[in-house]
């Protein structure tokens, strides 16, 4: 048998849980989107570095890799690209030795509801120089 106010009490107990779930989705969803976008950007950057050949247009390997990563739409994040080994253009560089190239794309995500500072993650991709 239902008593008066039972529905109100039940909704008062469940409502905070529903709000926490919705707020978590509002931050975690865009973070996951930005993470996989950054992973894709690092793959594009390492691919550009792996096929890079010095040319007379004064374009650098890191410049090509950064351009290939592109200004992709990230929801609430900033990024910084690092190439390992150093993606320089000297003839004695490690790229000339055909060693694997690693692109680290450091991502800082600024959540709306959870946490005081940025969430930091560094997806990376490794490819063999061609």
C-alpha positions in Angstrom: 0.0 0.0 0.0 1.4 3.4 -1.0 1.6 6.1 1.5 1.3 9.8 0.8 4.7 11.4 -0.3 6.4 8.1 -1.1 7.0 9.2 -4.7 8.5 12.4 -3.5 10.9 10.7 -1.2 11.9 8.2 -3.8 12.6 10.9 -6.4 14.5 12.9 -3.8 16.7 9.8 -3.2 17.3 9.1 -6.9 17.7 12.6 -8.2 21.3 13.2 -6.9 22.4 10.0 -8.5 20.9 11.0 -11.8 22.5 14.4 -11.6 26.0 13.0 -10.9 25.6 10.6 -13.9 24.6 13.5 -16.2 27.4 15.8 -15.0 29.9 13.0 -15.5 28.7 12.4 -19.0 29.1 16.1 -19.7 32.8 16.0 -18.9 33.8 12.4 -19.8 32.1 12.3 -23.2 34.1 15.3 -24.7 37.3 14.1 -23.0 37.0 10.7 -24.7 36.3 12.5 -28.0 39.3 14.7 -27.6 41.5 11.7 -26.6 40.7 9.7 -29.8 41.0 12.9 -31.9 44.5 13.5 -30.4 45.4 9.8 -31.1 44.4 10.3 -34.7 46.4 13.6 -34.9 49.5 11.8 -33.6 49.1 9.1 -36.2 48.9 11.7 -39.0 52.0 13.6 -37.6 54.1 10.4 -37.3 53.1 9.4 -40.8 54.1 12.8 -42.2 57.5 12.5 -40.4 58.1 9.0 -41.6 57.8 9.9 -45.3 59.5 13.3 -44.9 62.3 14.2 -47.3 64.3 17.4 -47.0 63.4 19.8 -49.7 64.5 23.3 -50.8 61.3 25.0 -49.7 62.7 25.3 -46.2 59.9 23.2 -44.7 61.0 21.3 -41.6 60.2 17.8 -40.6 58.5 19.0 -37.4 56.7 21.7 -39.4 55.3 19.0 -41.8 54.3 16.8 -38.9 52.6 19.7 -37.1 50.8 20.7 -40.3 49.7 17.1 -40.8 48.3 16.9 -37.3 46.3 19.9 -38.3 44.0 22.2 -36.4 41.5 19.5 -35.8 38.4 20.4 -33.7 39.1 19.7 -30.1 36.2 20.5 -27.7 38.0 21.7 -24.6 41.7 20.8 -25.0 45.0 22.2 -26.0 47.9 20.1 -27.5 51.6 20.1 -28.0 53.5 17.8 -30.4 56.8 16.2 -29.6 58.7 13.9 -32.0 61.2 11.3 -30.8 63.9 11.0 -32.1 64.4 14.7 -32.8 62.8 15.4 -36.1 65.6 17.6 -37.5 66.8 17.9 -41.0 70.5 17.2 -40.7 71.9 14.4 -42.9 73.2 12.6 -39.8 69.9 12.8 -38.0 68.4 9.6 -36.6 65.7 9.8 -39.3 68.4 9.0 -41.8 69.2 5.9 -39.9 65.7 4.5 -40.5 64.9 4.2 -36.8 61.3 4.2 -35.5 59.7 7.6 -35.0 57.4 8.3 -32.1 54.9 11.2 -32.0 53.7 12.2 -28.6 50.8 14.6 -28.6 50.4 16.0 -25.1 46.8 16.9 -24.5 45.4 19.1 -21.7 41.7 18.9 -21.2 39.9 21.4 -19.1 36.8 19.8 -17.5 33.7 21.8 -16.6 32.5 20.0 -13.5 35.2 17.6 -12.3 38.6 18.6 -11.0 40.4 21.9 -10.4 43.1 21.7 -13.1 43.5 20.1 -16.5 43.3 16.4 -17.1 46.6 15.5 -18.9 47.1 12.6 -21.2 49.7 11.8 -23.9 48.6 9.5 -26.7 51.4 8.4 -29.0 52.0 6.6 -32.3 55.2 4.8 -33.5 56.0 4.3 -37.1 59.1 3.2 -39.1 60.8 5.8 -41.3 60.3 5.1 -44.9 
